[in-house]
Amino acid sequence: MKNKLCLLFTPIILLCLTLTSCEDVIDVDLGSSEKRLVVEASINWYKGTGGEWQVVYLSTSTDFYSNNVPRVSGAEVYITNSKGDIFEFPELSNEFRGSYGCTNFVPEIGENYTLIIRYNGNTYNATETLLPVPELVDAGQETESLLEDLIIVKGYFNDPENEVNYYMSGYNREDKGIKYAVFDDKFVNGNYTYSARIFDDLNNHEEININLYGITRQYYDYMSKIFTVTSETNVGPFQVPSADIRGNISNINNPDEFAYGYFRLSEVSTIQYTVQ
């Protein structure tokens, strides 16, 4: 994920810099933070598919003002399960530098998987469980009562009884990317419920893909921290965040040199909705 920001400015300071009349150029030195490996390892098993094709992305963190994502090439990447099966992720062609793909992954609900990455003399690993998710059975929209220009889009599902479940939702709009949120079933356990997203710029007949992911409590906590200290308008997970947020990727050789990012496995339900 993003590296820590070396210097934070309050809105008052920024305002003062804006209003001060001065001919001198002020260079704000945010410094260069330590480069760390960044791991994007989201194993998604969409309902109704085999789930054989999966991709892991590797890069390094970058400085605040950099627009480039330094992709990592030459790593060894594979995933094992509790049965001892090994799923290799060889690096793809030069056109997809930093991308490591597997064509024979075998997803199994409730199975424990371990991601192993060997790079630059270090071995990184993380272990997670592949969790199920309920089927999205319907989708709809409603207008926010106080502001008519706001539209709430919902994806409906049946939450399992007598279980503590954690979810991530993703609302994907063509050419506008995907917006995520995490939530639990604390107040809706065992009920017919929904995920929801508020929009202020929807167009009639626009199509939205709604995804629902089953996630662990650990990933729920991790993403909650991400959403607390960052904005969804940020470009991506490879620049500088406002604070260090540890994922589950450990460095076996040097624990202090941990990687950013998270190894997650989810079953995914998806439904498409057309805005009315």
Secondary structure, 3 states (H helix, E strand, C coil): CCCCCCCCCCHHHHHHHHHCCCCCCCCCCCCCCCCCEEEEEEEEEECCCCCCCEEEEEEECCCCCCCCCCECCCCEEEEEECCCCEEECCECCHHHCCEEEECCCCCCCCCEEEEEEEECCEEEEEEEECECCCCEEEEEEEECCCCCCCEEEEEEEECCCCCCCEEEEEEEECCCEEEEEEEECCCCCCCEEEEEEEECCCCCCCEEEEEEEEECHHHHHHHHHHHHHCCCCCCCCCCCCCCCCCCCCEECCCHHHCCEEEEEEEEEEEEEEECC
